[in-house]
Amino acid sequence: MALSETQRHRCALALMARVPVPDLGEFETRLSPPLSPEDATALKICFLRDITASISNIIDSGRAEGAIIFTPTGAESALREIVPKGFKLFRQRGATLGDALANATEDLLNRGFPAVCLLNSYAPTVPRALIEVAIDSLSRPGERVVLGGVKGGGYYLIGLNQTHRDLFDRISTGSANVVAHMTASAARIGLKVEMLPTWYEVVDAPTLKRLNEELLAASRQPAGSGRRDKAHAAPYTRQFLSKLIETERGRRILQEDEL
């Protein structure tokens, strides 16, 4: 599908998402345990709602277009019920994480977008301001890669304004060294790298507890307070965790000092 002239000046913000679809026998696995498969699945759906809502705010400013690079096959109809209208949906292609990232970048650039930012679907509180910094960087003259890393070596954002498949060659499925591999590959080919501040993804009990504490703290702050680059409020996720912590199971997972 060809892009309009207006779209050709907008960055593609593409969420890399495994969509839990219980009707297809697909439940969230990275957060189960500590959560039950049902609770982990519900939480992941909240992540998808919150991240796409944050992306939508940038889309409304006229600076970007939204996309979801999804798996598994057959999840499209369920995904349409989760994300805002207007997001373009593309099935994820590739046997490894590196292949999927490379294919997504190449496909979107080939559609005429001037730049692409791939976003991690396990990082619901990434500040909008950090995504906007990436868009600004990629809009300047010259080829570059913009990387936002998470603790442990993964990513929350990968931005490119030209295709460079060799950046993804050493990234395997579940690799914890995405940023390190891409930085080393960029150095070999002489590609400029711009690093964003480190953030975090929610994939285990400690990061789930951190998320809960962060969202509860944010809910106590007056509207409009704090720095511009503070964590995204993630209202769907916050509401889910608020209900979960009212249960004995939730209090044990989210409030224990030692997890």
Contacts in CASP RR format, 6 or more apart in sequence:
PFRMAT RR
TARGET T0000
AUTHOR 0000-0000-0000
METHOD contacts of the structure
MODEL  1
MALSETQRHRCALALMARVPVPDLGEFETRLSPPLSPEDATALKICFLRD
ITASISNIIDSGRAEGAIIFTPTGAESALREIVPKGFKLFRQRGATLGDA
LANATEDLLNRGFPAVCLLNSYAPTVPRALIEVAIDSLSRPGERVVLGGV
KGGGYYLIGLNQTHRDLFDRISTGSANVVAHMTASAARIGLKVEMLPTWY
EVVDAPTLKRLNEELLAASRQPAGSGRRDKAHAAPYTRQFLSKLIETERG
RRILQEDEL
1 111 0 8 1.000
3 111 0 8 1.000
3 112 0 8 1.000
3 113 0 8 1.000
7 65 0 8 1.000
7 113 0 8 1.000
8 112 0 8 1.000
8 113 0 8 1.000
8 114 0 8 1.000
9 114 0 8 1.000
10 62 0 8 1.000
10 63 0 8 1.000
10 64 0 8 1.000
10 65 0 8 1.000
10 113 0 8 1.000
10 114 0 8 1.000
11 63 0 8 1.000
11 64 0 8 1.000
11 65 0 8 1.000
11 113 0 8 1.000
11 114 0 8 1.000
11 115 0 8 1.000
11 116 0 8 1.000
11 117 0 8 1.000
11 135 0 8 1.000
11 138 0 8 1.000
11 139 0 8 1.000
12 64 0 8 1.000
12 65 0 8 1.000
12 66 0 8 1.000
12 67 0 8 1.000
12 108 0 8 1.000
12 111 0 8 1.000
12 113 0 8 1.000
12 115 0 8 1.000
12 116 0 8 1.000
12 117 0 8 1.000
13 55 0 8 1.000
13 58 0 8 1.000
13 59 0 8 1.000
13 64 0 8 1.000
13 65 0 8 1.000
13 66 0 8 1.000
13 67 0 8 1.000
13 117 0 8 1.000
13 119 0 8 1.000
13 131 0 8 1.000
14 66 0 8 1.000
14 67 0 8 1.000
14 68 0 8 1.000
14 69 0 8 1.000
14 90 0 8 1.000
14 104 0 8 1.000
14 108 0 8 1.000
14 116 0 8 1.000
14 117 0 8 1.000
14 118 0 8 1.000
14 119 0 8 1.000
15 48 0 8 1.000
15 51 0 8 1.000
15 52 0 8 1.000
15 55 0 8 1.000
15 66 0 8 1.000
15 67 0 8 1.000
15 68 0 8 1.000
15 69 0 8 1.000
15 118 0 8 1.000
15 119 0 8 1.000
15 121 0 8 1.000
16 69 0 8 1.000
16 92 0 8 1.000
16 100 0 8 1.000
16 101 0 8 1.000
16 104 0 8 1.000
16 118 0 8 1.000
16 119 0 8 1.000
16 120 0 8 1.000
16 121 0 8 1.000
17 48 0 8 1.000
17 68 0 8 1.000
17 69 0 8 1.000
17 70 0 8 1.000
17 71 0 8 1.000
17 79 0 8 1.000
17 121 0 8 1.000
18 26 0 8 1.000
18 70 0 8 1.000
18 71 0 8 1.000
18 72 0 8 1.000
18 121 0 8 1.000
19 26 0 8 1.000
19 48 0 8 1.000
19 70 0 8 1.000
19 71 0 8 1.000
19 72 0 8 1.000
19 75 0 8 1.000
19 78 0 8 1.000
19 79 0 8 1.000
19 82 0 8 1.000
20 26 0 8 1.000
20 27 0 8 1.000
20 28 0 8 1.000
20 40 0 8 1.000
20 41 0 8 1.000
20 44 0 8 1.000
20 45 0 8 1.000
21 72 0 8 1.000
21 74 0 8 1.000
21 75 0 8 1.000
21 78 0 8 1.000
22 38 0 8 1.000
22 41 0 8 1.000
23 78 0 8 1.000
24 72 0 8 1.000
24 74 0 8 1.000
24 75 0 8 1.000
24 78 0 8 1.000
26 72 0 8 1.000
26 75 0 8 1.000
27 37 0 8 1.000
27 38 0 8 1.000
27 40 0 8 1.000
27 41 0 8 1.000
28 35 0 8 1.000
28 37 0 8 1.000
28 40 0 8 1.000
28 41 0 8 1.000
28 43 0 8 1.000
28 44 0 8 1.000
29 37 0 8 1.000
29 40 0 8 1.000
30 40 0 8 1.000
30 122 0 8 1.000
30 203 0 8 1.000
30 204 0 8 1.000
31 40 0 8 1.000
31 43 0 8 1.000
31 44 0 8 1.000
31 202 0 8 1.000
31 203 0 8 1.000
31 204 0 8 1.000
31 208 0 8 1.000
32 39 0 8 1.000
32 40 0 8 1.000
32 41 0 8 1.000
33 205 0 8 1.000
34 204 0 8 1.000
34 205 0 8 1.000
34 208 0 8 1.000
34 253 0 8 1.000
34 259 0 8 1.000
35 43 0 8 1.000
35 208 0 8 1.000
35 253 0 8 1.000
36 249 0 8 1.000
39 244 0 8 1.000
42 240 0 8 1.000
43 237 0 8 1.000
43 240 0 8 1.000
43 241 0 8 1.000
44 121 0 8 1.000
45 82 0 8 1.000
46 124 0 8 1.000
46 234 0 8 1.000
46 236 0 8 1.000
46 237 0 8 1.000
46 239 0 8 1.000
46 240 0 8 1.000
47 121 0 8 1.000
47 122 0 8 1.000
47 124 0 8 1.000
47 202 0 8 1.000
47 234 0 8 1.000
47 237 0 8 1.000
48 79 0 8 1.000
48 82 0 8 1.000
48 83 0 8 1.000
48 121 0 8 1.000
49 82 0 8 1.000
49 83 0 8 1.000
49 236 0 8 1.000
50 124 0 8 1.000
50 125 0 8 1.000
50 232 0 8 1.000
50 234 0 8 1.000
50 235 0 8 1.000
50 236 0 8 1.000
50 237 0 8 1.000
51 119 0 8 1.000
51 121 0 8 1.000
51 123 0 8 1.000
51 124 0 8 1.000
51 126 0 8 1.000
52 66 0 8 1.000
52 68 0 8 1.000
52 82 0 8 1.000
52 83 0 8 1.000
52 84 0 8 1.000
52 87 0 8 1.000
53 84 0 8 1.000
53 235 0 8 1.000
53 236 0 8 1.000
54 126 0 8 1.000
54 128 0 8 1.000
54 131 0 8 1.000
54 232 0 8 1.000
55 64 0 8 1.000
55 66 0 8 1.000
55 87 0 8 1.000
55 119 0 8 1.000
55 131 0 8 1.000
56 66 0 8 1.000
56 84 0 8 1.000
57 128 0 8 1.000
58 64 0 8 1.000
58 128 0 8 1.000
58 131 0 8 1.000
58 132 0 8 1.000
58 135 0 8 1.000
59 65 0 8 1.000
59 66 0 8 1.000
63 132 0 8 1.000
63 135 0 8 1.000
64 135 0 8 1.000
65 88 0 8 1.000
65 113 0 8 1.000
66 86 0 8 1.000
66 87 0 8 1.000
66 88 0 8 1.000
67 87 0 8 1.000
67 88 0 8 1.000
67 89 0 8 1.000
67 90 0 8 1.000
67 108 0 8 1.000
68 79 0 8 1.000
68 83 0 8 1.000
68 87 0 8 1.000
68 88 0 8 1.000
68 89 0 8 1.000
68 90 0 8 1.000
69 90 0 8 1.000
69 91 0 8 1.000
69 92 0 8 1.000
69 100 0 8 1.000
69 104 0 8 1.000
69 118 0 8 1.000
70 76 0 8 1.000
70 79 0 8 1.000
70 89 0 8 1.000
70 90 0 8 1.000
70 91 0 8 1.000
70 92 0 8 1.000
71 91 0 8 1.000
71 92 0 8 1.000
71 100 0 8 1.000
73 91 0 8 1.000
76 89 0 8 1.000
76 91 0 8 1.000
79 89 0 8 1.000
80 89 0 8 1.000
90 104 0 8 1.000
90 107 0 8 1.000
92 100 0 8 1.000
92 103 0 8 1.000
92 104 0 8 1.000
93 99 0 8 1.000
93 100 0 8 1.000
93 103 0 8 1.000
93 104 0 8 1.000
93 107 0 8 1.000
94 100 0 8 1.000
94 103 0 8 1.000
95 173 0 8 1.000
96 171 0 8 1.000
96 172 0 8 1.000
96 173 0 8 1.000
97 171 0 8 1.000
97 172 0 8 1.000
97 173 0 8 1.000
97 174 0 8 1.000
97 175 0 8 1.000
97 178 0 8 1.000
98 168 0 8 1.000
98 169 0 8 1.000
98 171 0 8 1.000
98 172 0 8 1.000
98 175 0 8 1.000
99 168 0 8 1.000
101 118 0 8 1.000
101 158 0 8 1.000
101 168 0 8 1.000
101 171 0 8 1.000
102 165 0 8 1.000
102 167 0 8 1.000
102 168 0 8 1.000
104 116 0 8 1.000
104 118 0 8 1.000
105 116 0 8 1.000
105 118 0 8 1.000
105 158 0 8 1.000
105 159 0 8 1.000
105 160 0 8 1.000
105 163 0 8 1.000
106 163 0 8 1.000
106 165 0 8 1.000
108 116 0 8 1.000
109 115 0 8 1.000
109 116 0 8 1.000
109 160 0 8 1.000
109 161 0 8 1.000
109 162 0 8 1.000
109 163 0 8 1.000
110 163 0 8 1.000
114 138 0 8 1.000
114 139 0 8 1.000
114 161 0 8 1.000
115 135 0 8 1.000
115 138 0 8 1.000
115 139 0 8 1.000
115 159 0 8 1.000
115 160 0 8 1.000
115 161 0 8 1.000
116 159 0 8 1.000
116 160 0 8 1.000
116 161 0 8 1.000
117 131 0 8 1.000
117 134 0 8 1.000
117 135 0 8 1.000
117 138 0 8 1.000
117 146 0 8 1.000
117 157 0 8 1.000
117 158 0 8 1.000
117 159 0 8 1.000
118 155 0 8 1.000
118 157 0 8 1.000
118 158 0 8 1.000
118 159 0 8 1.000
119 126 0 8 1.000
119 131 0 8 1.000
119 156 0 8 1.000
119 157 0 8 1.000
120 126 0 8 1.000
120 150 0 8 1.000
120 154 0 8 1.000
120 155 0 8 1.000
120 156 0 8 1.000
120 157 0 8 1.000
120 201 0 8 1.000
122 201 0 8 1.000
122 202 0 8 1.000
122 203 0 8 1.000
123 150 0 8 1.000
123 156 0 8 1.000
123 199 0 8 1.000
123 200 0 8 1.000
123 201 0 8 1.000
123 202 0 8 1.000
124 202 0 8 1.000
124 211 0 8 1.000
124 232 0 8 1.000
124 234 0 8 1.000
124 237 0 8 1.000
125 199 0 8 1.000
125 211 0 8 1.000
125 214 0 8 1.000
125 215 0 8 1.000
125 231 0 8 1.000
125 232 0 8 1.000
125 233 0 8 1.000
125 234 0 8 1.000
125 237 0 8 1.000
126 156 0 8 1.000
126 157 0 8 1.000
126 199 0 8 1.000
126 231 0 8 1.000
126 232 0 8 1.000
127 228 0 8 1.000
127 229 0 8 1.000
127 230 0 8 1.000
127 231 0 8 1.000
127 232 0 8 1.000
128 232 0 8 1.000
129 228 0 8 1.000
129 229 0 8 1.000
130 148 0 8 1.000
130 157 0 8 1.000
130 196 0 8 1.000
130 197 0 8 1.000
130 199 0 8 1.000
130 229 0 8 1.000
131 157 0 8 1.000
133 146 0 8 1.000
133 196 0 8 1.000
134 146 0 8 1.000
134 148 0 8 1.000
134 157 0 8 1.000
134 159 0 8 1.000
134 196 0 8 1.000
137 144 0 8 1.000
137 146 0 8 1.000
137 194 0 8 1.000
138 144 0 8 1.000
138 146 0 8 1.000
138 159 0 8 1.000
138 160 0 8 1.000
138 161 0 8 1.000
142 161 0 8 1.000
142 192 0 8 1.000
143 161 0 8 1.000
143 162 0 8 1.000
143 164 0 8 1.000
143 191 0 8 1.000
143 192 0 8 1.000
144 160 0 8 1.000
144 161 0 8 1.000
144 191 0 8 1.000
144 192 0 8 1.000
144 193 0 8 1.000
144 194 0 8 1.000
145 158 0 8 1.000
145 159 0 8 1.000
145 160 0 8 1.000
145 164 0 8 1.000
145 167 0 8 1.000
145 182 0 8 1.000
145 186 0 8 1.000
145 191 0 8 1.000
145 192 0 8 1.000
145 193 0 8 1.000
145 194 0 8 1.000
146 157 0 8 1.000
146 158 0 8 1.000
146 159 0 8 1.000
146 160 0 8 1.000
146 193 0 8 1.000
146 194 0 8 1.000
146 195 0 8 1.000
146 196 0 8 1.000
147 155 0 8 1.000
147 157 0 8 1.000
147 158 0 8 1.000
147 159 0 8 1.000
147 179 0 8 1.000
147 182 0 8 1.000
147 183 0 8 1.000
147 193 0 8 1.000
147 194 0 8 1.000
147 195 0 8 1.000
147 196 0 8 1.000
148 155 0 8 1.000
148 156 0 8 1.000
148 157 0 8 1.000
148 158 0 8 1.000
148 179 0 8 1.000
148 195 0 8 1.000
148 196 0 8 1.000
148 197 0 8 1.000
148 198 0 8 1.000
148 199 0 8 1.000
149 155 0 8 1.000
149 156 0 8 1.000
149 157 0 8 1.000
149 178 0 8 1.000
149 179 0 8 1.000
149 195 0 8 1.000
149 196 0 8 1.000
149 198 0 8 1.000
149 199 0 8 1.000
150 156 0 8 1.000
150 198 0 8 1.000
150 199 0 8 1.000
150 200 0 8 1.000
150 201 0 8 1.000
151 198 0 8 1.000
151 200 0 8 1.000
152 176 0 8 1.000
153 176 0 8 1.000
153 177 0 8 1.000
153 178 0 8 1.000
153 179 0 8 1.000
153 180 0 8 1.000
154 175 0 8 1.000
154 176 0 8 1.000
154 177 0 8 1.000
154 178 0 8 1.000
154 179 0 8 1.000
154 201 0 8 1.000
155 178 0 8 1.000
155 179 0 8 1.000
156 199 0 8 1.000
156 201 0 8 1.000
157 196 0 8 1.000
158 178 0 8 1.000
158 182 0 8 1.000
160 167 0 8 1.000
164 185 0 8 1.000
164 186 0 8 1.000
164 189 0 8 1.000
164 191 0 8 1.000
166 185 0 8 1.000
166 188 0 8 1.000
166 189 0 8 1.000
167 182 0 8 1.000
167 185 0 8 1.000
167 186 0 8 1.000
167 189 0 8 1.000
167 191 0 8 1.000
168 181 0 8 1.000
168 182 0 8 1.000
168 185 0 8 1.000
169 181 0 8 1.000
169 185 0 8 1.000
170 177 0 8 1.000
170 181 0 8 1.000
170 184 0 8 1.000
170 185 0 8 1.000
171 177 0 8 1.000
171 178 0 8 1.000
171 181 0 8 1.000
171 182 0 8 1.000
175 181 0 8 1.000
182 193 0 8 1.000
183 193 0 8 1.000
186 192 0 8 1.000
186 193 0 8 1.000
187 193 0 8 1.000
197 229 0 8 1.000
200 207 0 8 1.000
200 210 0 8 1.000
201 207 0 8 1.000
202 208 0 8 1.000
202 210 0 8 1.000
202 211 0 8 1.000
205 253 0 8 1.000
205 259 0 8 1.000
206 259 0 8 1.000
208 253 0 8 1.000
208 254 0 8 1.000
209 253 0 8 1.000
209 254 0 8 1.000
209 255 0 8 1.000
209 256 0 8 1.000
209 259 0 8 1.000
211 237 0 8 1.000
211 241 0 8 1.000
212 241 0 8 1.000
212 245 0 8 1.000
212 254 0 8 1.000
214 231 0 8 1.000
215 231 0 8 1.000
215 233 0 8 1.000
215 234 0 8 1.000
215 237 0 8 1.000
215 238 0 8 1.000
215 241 0 8 1.000
216 238 0 8 1.000
216 241 0 8 1.000
216 242 0 8 1.000
218 230 0 8 1.000
218 231 0 8 1.000
218 233 0 8 1.000
218 238 0 8 1.000
219 233 0 8 1.000
219 238 0 8 1.000
241 254 0 8 1.000
244 250 0 8 1.000
244 253 0 8 1.000
244 254 0 8 1.000
245 251 0 8 1.000
245 254 0 8 1.000
245 255 0 8 1.000
253 259 0 8 1.000
END
